[in-house]
Structures are given as C-alpha cells and as structure tokens.
Amino acid sequence: MSSKMIMFYAFLMLASLHLFVTSNQQGDALIALKNSLNATPSQLSDWNQNHVNPCTWANVYCDPNYNVISVTLSSMGFSGTLSSKIGDIKTLSTLYVQKDGSSHKARIGIIGGVIGITVLLLSGGVMFLVWKRRSKANRQDKFVDVPGEDDRRIAFGQLKRFAWRELQLATDAFSEKNVLGQGGFGKVYKGVLVDGTKIAVKRLTDYESPGGEQAFLREVEMISVAVHRNLLRLIGFCTTPSERLLVYPFMQNLSVAYRLREIKPGEPVLDWPTRKRVALGTARGLEYLHEHCNPKIIHRDVKAANVLLDEDYEAVVGDFGLAKLVDVRRTNVTTQVRGTMGHIAPEYLSTGKSSERTDIFGYGIMLLELVTGQRAIDFSRLEDEDDVLLLDHVKKLEREKKLDAIVDRNLNGKYDDKELEIMIQVALLCTGASPEDRPSMSEVVRMLDGEGLTERWEEWQQIEVNRRQDYERVQRRFNYGEDSLYNQVAIELSDRMSHTTHEGKAYNHASKKRKDGGVRSPHGTDCHKAVQYGPGTPGPCDYIATVGPLAQPHGLPCGSP
C-alpha cells in the first residue's frame, strides 16, 4: 500500500474519531453491553440511558475528565456475549466479567469490538467527507452535532451546566414542532427534562460571529446577576466547541404580544385587571435593572413581545439578547442602534445614545399596546388617517377626548375609566419627545398607583400646548391665501425659472393646501415639515420659503432636482 493511501486512511481515522467521540457514546456502549449480557431488571438497574453521565452508574469507574476507564461486573451470573460496541469506549482499560465466560472470551469480545468499530469508523469517515462537501455551501443554515459535551473554559456562578445530550433529549432533537419563537440570534425550543421540568432552550445559531458570542456572554452575565420576580430567570446553559445554549423556565402563557393579538379561538383574553398587573410588574422589573443593578442594565428592546407571562399571568421581562450592560462610569454612546421600530426612542435612533430613558420610551409604547391591543406600527391605519405610529394615533384621540376609541375592543367595555386614564397618561409621559422630560421607572411605579401623577400630567399638558402653539404659529406663515399681499411678490422656484409675479401666482395655485395647514408643493412632496426646524432653516425636504417673512434668496421647492 502506498504512503499516500496510508496517510489518507489515517486522515479518515482522525476525522472519524473527532466526529464520533461524544459524551453519550460511553453510555450507549455500556447499555449495549448490559443488553448483550442478558441482564435482568434487578441487575445494573441504575444503568439508565436517560442519565447522560455514566460515571454515576454502579460498577463504572471514571478518570477526573469523566472518561470511563474501568468496568467491574463480578459474581452477577450473566450469560450471553460481549457487545462489540464496548470498543467505542477508547479510554476503557479494564473490563472484568466473571462467571459468564473466561477472560479469554472477554479478550476476544474486546478485540472483535475494536475490529468492528474500526470498520465503522472508516465508513463514517467517508460519509463525513461526503456530507462536509455537500453542506459547505450552506453551512450557516445547518446545525452540527458537536463532538464535545461542553467547553469548560466558560463557567458562571451557580448556574447549572447542562450536557448537550440532556438538552437534545429534552427538545426531541430540537424538533421544529417544539419551536416557540425565533429571535435575532437563534430559535427558542420548548423542552421537558427527565424529571418532568418544562424548559425553554435558546439555541444560538451564529455564536461564531462576534455578535453571536458576545450576545451569549452578555446575556449569561447579566441574567445571572439580575434576580427579580419580574425578570426572566436563567436556569443554566450549555457550551460546546461549536454551540451555545441558554436554558430558561418555560412560561406557560407565552408573551403579552401573543395574548393581545395571536390567541386562538377559545383562549382567554387578557382582562383589564391582568393588564394593569402586567403594567406594574414590567415597571418593577425595569426599575430593578435601572436602579438596583450596578452596573445598571439597559434592556434596549422593551416591547409586548418581550414581556412573558407565567402560570399566574405575572409579567416577566425577558429576552436580554439586545440588552447592554452599562458601567455608570462610562459613556452611554453605542455604535449600533438595536431595537424594534416603533419602540425606539427618537434620540436613540438619531444619535445612537442609549440610556435608561430609551427603555422608558419603549415601556410607554408597551403600555399603549396593553391598552389598545394594537401594534406599535400599523400601516393599515393609512386607510383612514395619516398616523401610522400607535403613539401619534393615541395622542390624537386623547386630544379629542375619545378615550373609549382607544381601548382594545376585546375587552368589551369591561375596564375602569379612571385606571384607563392613568395608564394613558403614564404612557404619554414615558414617550415624551425629550428624554429629560420622561419619568424614571421608580416614578412610573408610583404614578401607576396614582401618586404624583396629577402634577406631572399638568406639566406635560402645558409643554404639549406650548409645543403645538409654536408649531402652528410658524406653520401659518406658509398658509397663503390667494388674496394675500405676498402673492404680489415675485418668488423664485429655481435658477431655471424667471422672477415674475405671474409665476409667483402660478406656483401658489399649483400648491395644494393640506388639511393640517401645511403646503404640498407642485411636485407632491410635503413641505410643511420644514417648519419644525425653525425660521430660515431647511427641513427634511430642503424646502426654504421664498415668499413672505421667511423668504430666502435661493429657495428650492420640495422635489426639485
């Protein structure tokens, strides 16, 4: 045989060994041995395949690395032959079996097992190479059963380290029928441990990327130190050379978002007392993260989908995958905005600066979800109005004193008017445009109980009145009547158009008045937004007035090239 062929077979052997050396192989081999010896139910009764670690079994001895090195089965009256699978245990140095054949037969069984496993390894190596070549193109979309049970370089506090095989059994090999949901870094599976405990397993799919591994380490660190009745408790974790998994208790009633918008026929609707309790529980959980953790913890993705409900419908804030651990001595500026549109505070979206106030904004939107049962962004509202954002929709109805039109119809009118008013007011305070005007979470907890809300609400109303007056005062300067004095003044539409009174009136007639007082340019672009930035300052559509007191020498209408 040529040296190249020898090297090829050696490579196959190494690849196969790397693939098949798994923690559960030792247990499988010993179970096969037990069966081949025709053991009675009373013999080796604690050799249970569901108990992943065979080092805890009777008559099995392991080294400090949990490798089986010796099996002693003396005076037990076995019959039958040795299973060839015993050769799978490569660290096994002693196998003592008495009264079921001579030691010569035992040696023959072991030799036969080694020969059998060698053939199996060679076949497995070929299959491995074929599979590797076929799956290389789409390896990111597939999971790999990893060779190691855990990566012992990572250990956190008193959290339980689960074996890979244990979670694999609990989730029925991570079956799709057990998928509870999917987040930014992986799927969440429902599982049941051997003792009957229900769990949720978060399997990170892209931990090899910097974001994925950092997400794992960040989540484990934060959840392990943040312990509160309204925060999702981490049971444990599992690490292997190529996978990271987090284990949580299973939340019987799923999420608030599910209970508001995705319930199946016959399932109960969240009643008003439960919604109020969820609002208060979520506030207390966030208060703990912001004010009782050092360093403080910023969640950064507070929404109804991330508030879970236990068996008693108590709120549990979960999914810290987007959370940020903020040292109080460091800046809060981050290089990447993370969160869900409609829940992101405006200052965070525009500057990338996050703080506990960005969480408070998200909490305010979640309160509106609780009250209305609607999503933070709903484009279907464009059919009847201009407000796509739930926040703008609620503000409009609140100004019109139509609180009854705000409430979720699934409640069938069964709510307390005073408590509804409190919830709406707290939500609007939390979603103030300026982060400095938003209350802290400890203030929110007190206001939900009615303490200090009246004063803060009066201040907010005055701020809103002043803001709207300033907005309307500037906007009126753009509402030109056809008999206005300024219609006689020449306006400049672009450098390609002449400065004539006739063209000025033509532009005025071409402009379409909006129902909210703004002006729509002949190009169809809304120009009223420019006034938000103050007199003489270009707005988002770079429109500068060329007529009247805000006239500029070289203004261009919206939509100009």
N, C-alpha and C positions, 0 to 999 in steps of 0.2 A: 504494500500500500504506500503511495507517495506521501511525502511530508505535507503537501498541500491538503490532501484528503484527511490526514490525521489532524491537522490544525482545524479543518472545517468541522470535523466531528467533535473536537474539543470545544470549539465555539458553541456548537449546538448544545453540548452538555452544560456549559456555563449558563447559557441563556435559559435553558430549561430549568436548571436548578434555581436561578433567580426568580423565575416565574412561579414555580410550584412550592417554594418554601414559604408557606403561610402558617399562621398560628393554629388554624383549625385542622391542619393535616395531621398533627400529632394525635389529636382527639379522634379523628376519623380512623387512623390506623389502629389505635387501641380498641375502638369499638369493633372494628373488623376482626381483631384478634379475639375479643370476647365472644363474638358470634361463632367464629371458626372452632372455638374450644367447646361449643355447646354448653355455655354457662347457664345455670338455672336462674330464675328470677331472684333468688336469695343470694346468689354468688355475684360479687362485684356490683352490688345494687347501686352504688353511688357513681358508677361509670355511666354518666348521662351525657348524651350528645349535646343537650341544651346548655350544659355547663361548659363554657368555652375553654376554660383553663384546666387541662388535665392534671396539672401539678397538684390540684386539690383532691384528686382521686386516691383511694386506698391502694397501697402496694405500688404506687408510682412515685419515683424519686427524680427530682429535677436539680439542675445547677442554678446558680444565682440569676442567670438570664432566662429562667423559665423554660429551658430546654430539657426534654425527658432524657435521662441518662441511664436509668435502671428500672426494670420491672421485675418484681419477685412474686411468683404465683406458686407457692409450695403447699403441699398437702391439701389440695382443694378438690381432688378427684375429677379433673377434667378429662374429656375424651375428644376425639377429633384430631385435626391437624392445625398447624400454624398457618395463619393467613400471610400471603405474600406481601400484603400492604404494610407489614411491620417494617419492611425495608424503607418505607417513607421516612421513618424517624432516623435521620442520619447521625444524630448525636447519641443514639442508644448504644451503650457499651456492654450492658449486662441484661440478659433475659433468662430468668431462672424459672423453669416449669418442671414440677415433679409429679410423678405418678400418672403421667399421661404420655409416656414415651421416654425414650432415653435422651440423654444430652446430644447424642449423635443425630437423632431425628430433629432436635431443635436446631442444630447447626445446619442440617440440610434445609430446613424450612427457611432459615435466615438467608442462606446462600441463594435458594430459589427465589426468595423475595427480592434480593438485591438484583439478580438477573432480570426478573420481571420488571422491576422499576426502572432498570437501565434502558430496556427496550421502550418502556413507556415514555421515559424522558427524551429519548431520541425522536420518537414520534411527535411528542409535544413540542420539541424544538422546531421541527419542520412546520408544524401547524402555527407556531408562534410567529415565525418569519413570514409566512404567507399572510397571516392576519395583520401583521405590522405593516406590510407593504400596501395592503388594500385600505387600511384605515388611516394611513399617513395624511392623506389629502384632507380629511375632515376630522382630525383627531380632537379638535376643540369641541365637537358636538357629541363626543362619546365619553363614557366613564371607563376607567380601567380598574379592574380588581387588583388591588395593590399587594405587593409581596410581604410587607411588614404589618404587624398589628398596630404599632404605634411608633412615634418619634419621641424618644424620651428626653430630647433636649428641651421640650416645652412642657412646663408644669406650672399650674396656677393654684395656689392656696389649697383649699379643702375640696375643690370641685372633683367630682368623680371622673376618672378617665375610663371611658368605655372602650371595649375591644371592638374592632371592626366587625368581626363575625357576630357579635352581640347585636349591633345595630342593623346588620344585614338581615338577621333572622327577625328582628322586631318589625321591620318595614316590608317583609316579604320580598327581600332582594330589591328594595327601592322600587317597588311596583308603581306604575303610573296611576293605578286605581287608588293609591294612598296619597297622592299629591294634594296638599291643602292649598298651595299657592306658590307663586314664583316671584322672587324679588330681584334686585339688581345684581346679586352675586350668586344666586342659585335657588333651587327648589326647596320647599318645605314639605316633609312627608309625615304622615301620621304613622305611629308605631305602637306596638304593645310589647313590653318586656316579658321575660319568662315569669315574673311574679305577678303579672297582670296589670302593671302600671302603664297607663297610657302616656305617650310622649309625642313631642313634635321634634323632628330631626331636620335641621337646616344644613343642607349639603352644599358647600361652596364649590362652584364649578370652575372658577378661574383663579384659584388661590395662587397659582404660579406667577400671575401678573402682580406687579407691585401693589395695585389697588386691592386685589383679592386677599393677599396675605396680610396686608396692613389692616384690612377690614376684619379679618379673623382675630388678629392680636388685639385690635382696638375693642372689638365687641366683648371678647373674653375678659379683658382687663376692666372695662367699665361696668359690665353687668355683675362681675364678681364682687365689686366694691359697693355697688348701688343696691342696697337691700331695703325694700319698702313694700308694703302690702299692695300698692298701686303700680308697681313696676314688675315687669316680667322677670321671673327668677330663672337663672341658668342652673340646670341640674348638673351638667357635665359637658364633656367634649371628647372628641376622638381625633387623634392625629396619626397620619401615616406619611411615608415619604412623598406621597402624591395627592393626599386628600386632607381636608379639614372639615370637621362636622361639629355642630353645636346641638346640644340636647336641652330642650325645654319641657316643662309640663304641658300637657295638651289642654287647650282652652275649649271647654265643652261647647260654648255658644259662639265660637269663632270671633268675628270682629264687629265693631259698631257699623261699619260700612255695609257689611253683609246683612245685618239685622235691619238696616234702614232701606236698602234698595235691592237686595238679592234674595230675600226669603222666598221659600217655596210655598205653594198653596197648603194651607193648614198649619203653617208655622206661626207662632205668636208674634204680634207686632210689639215693638218696644213701647210700653205705655209711658205716660208723662212722668210719674214718679221715678221710673227707672232712668229716663233720660236726664232728669235732674241729678240723680245719684251718680250717673256716669260723668256728667259735667264736673261735679265736685271731686270725684275720685281722680279724674285725669288731672285736674288742677293741683291736687295734693301730690300726685306723683311728679309732676313737673316742678313744683315748689321744692321738693326734695332734691331733684337733680341740680337746680339752680342755686339753692341757698344752703343746702346741708351737705353737699359733697365738696371736697377740697382735693384737687382742683374741681371747679364746677363743671358740670356736664351739659353741653348744648346738644339737644336732640337733632334739630335741623330738618325734621320731616314729620312734624306733628300734623296728623290728619285722622279722619274717622277710620280709615283702613288700618292704621297702626295702633288703634286702641282696641284691645281684645276684651272679651267678656268671659269670666269664669262661670262655674256652675250656678253661682248666686247672682249672676249679672253684675258683678262688681267690675269696675273699669281697671284694666291692667295695661299700662303703656308698654308697648313692645317695639321690636324692630329697631335696634340701635345700629343697623348697618350703615346709616348715613350720619351717625352721631359724631361729634367732635369733642375730644377731651381738651378743655381749655385751661391752661395754667393761668391763675389770676395775676401772675406777674408778667405775662406775655401779652402781645397784641392779639386781637381777635380777627385780624385780617387773614383771609384764606385765599388761596389761588384758584379755587374751583367752587362754583356755586352748585350746591346739591340740594335737592328737594323736589317737590311736586308742584307744577304750575297751578296757580290759583291759591296756593297755600304759602307761597314765598313772599316775604316782606319786601316792599319796594326798594328799601335802601340796600338790602342784601343782594337783590337782583342787579342793581345798578352799580354797586361799589364792591361787592364781594365781601363786605364786612359783616360778620355774623356775631350775634351776642344773644343773651337770654331774651332780649326784646324781639328777635326774629322768631323765637319759639312762641312767644306770647301772641304774635300776629297769627301764626298758624293755629294756635289754640282758639283764637277768636273765630277763625273760619270754621274750625271743627264745631264750635258752639252753634254756628249758623246751620251747619249740616244736621246737627241734632234737632234743631227746631223745625227746619223746613223739610228734612229728608232728601234734599237735593244735592247735586254735585257742586263743587266749587266753581267749575266752568261748565256751562251748558249752552252749546250753540243753537239748540232748538228754540231758545228764547228770542232769537233774532226774528222769528216769525211775527212776534207781537211787539217787540221793543228793541232798544239798542243795547240793553245791558246783558252782556254775555257772562260777566262775573257775578257770582251769587252775592258778593258784598255790595256791589252797586245796586243790584235788584232790591235787596233788603233796605238799603238806605233810602231808596226812592219810596218804597211802601211805608217806611217809618215816617218820612216827612209828610206823607199823605194821610197818616194816622189810620192805615189799613192793616193793623197787626193781624187781624183774622185771616187775611190773604197770605200771610207769611207761613202760618203753621202747616205742618205736614197733614195732608188730608187723611192719612191712615189713622190719625188719632180720633177721627170722627167727632171733633169738637170737645173731646174729653181732656181738658187741660185747665190749669189755673191761670186766669188772666193776669194776676199780679206777678206770679212766677214767670210767666211768659215775658212780661215787660222787663223784669230783672235780667233774664237771660239775654234778651235782645240788647239791652243797654250795656251789659258787661261785654258782649261780643263786639259791639261798635267801639267801646273804649279800647279793647285789646287790638283792634285793627286800625287805630289812628295812623294818619299818614306820617307823623313824626314819631320816631321811636321813643323820644323823651316824654311824649305825652301818654304813652301806654303804661298801665299799671304793672307792678311786679306780680309774680304769681301768688305771693302771700297776700297781697291786696286783693287779688281776684278771689281767693278763697274766702276772705272776709266779705267781699261785696256780694258773692253768691248767697250769703246768709243775710244780706240786706244792710250790712254795716259799712257806712261811709260811702255808699253808692250815690245818694242824693247829691252830695256836694260835687263829686267827680262828674256826674252826669250834667249838672248845670254848667260846669266849666267847659265840658265837651260841646254842649249845645252852643255856647257863646262863641267858641272857636270856630265851629261849623258855620254859624251865622256870619261872622266876620269874613271867613274864607269865601263864602258864596257871594257876599256883597262885593268884595274886591274883584272876584272873578267876573261878575255881571257888570260891574262898573267899567272895566276895561273892555269887556266884550261888546258893550253897547256902542262903543266907538267904531265898531265895524258894521253896525247895522244902519246902513244909509238909506233914507227914504228917497224916492225919486225926485221930490221937491227940495231936497237938501241943498244948502248953499254950496256944499263941497262938490256937488255934481257938475258945477260950472267950472271946476278947476281941472286942468289937464292932468291926466295920470299916465304913468309910463308902465306899459305892460312888459316890455323887454327892449333890449337895444335895437331890435329889428322893427319896432313899431314907432310911429311918429307921435309927438306930443300935441294932440289936438283935443279940444273939448268934445268933439263929436265922438272920438274913440273912447273918451272917458265915459260918456253916457252909454255907449255900446257895451262896454265892459260891465257897467252897473246893471244893465238889463240882462246881460248874459249870466250874471251871478244869481244863484238860487238861494233864497233865504231858507235857513234851516229852522225847524220848529223850536230848537233850543236857543235861537238867537244868533247862531254862528252864520258864516257865509260859506257857500260852496262855490268854488271857482269854476270857470268855464271848462276846466279840464276834469272836473268831477272830484277833485281832492278836497277834503275838509281842511279849511284854513283857520277855523276858529281855535284850534289847539294852540296856535302860536301865541295867543294872549296869555297863556299860562306862564310864560317866561318873562312877562313884564313889558312895558312900553319900549319899543325900539329894539327888542331882542328877538332874533329869529327862533321860531318854534321847530317842532319835529319835521314840518314840511318846508322849512326855509322860506316861509311867506313873510314879507315885510310890507306893511301898508304904504302905498304911495299917494294916498289922499287923506286929507284931514290932519288932525293934530299929531298923528303918529307917522306922518309922511317921511319917507326916506328917499334919497336921491336915486338909488338904483334898485328898487324893489322888484322881485320877480314873483308872479303868482304861482300857486302850487301846481305842480305838473309840468312846469316849463323845463325844457331840456337843459 
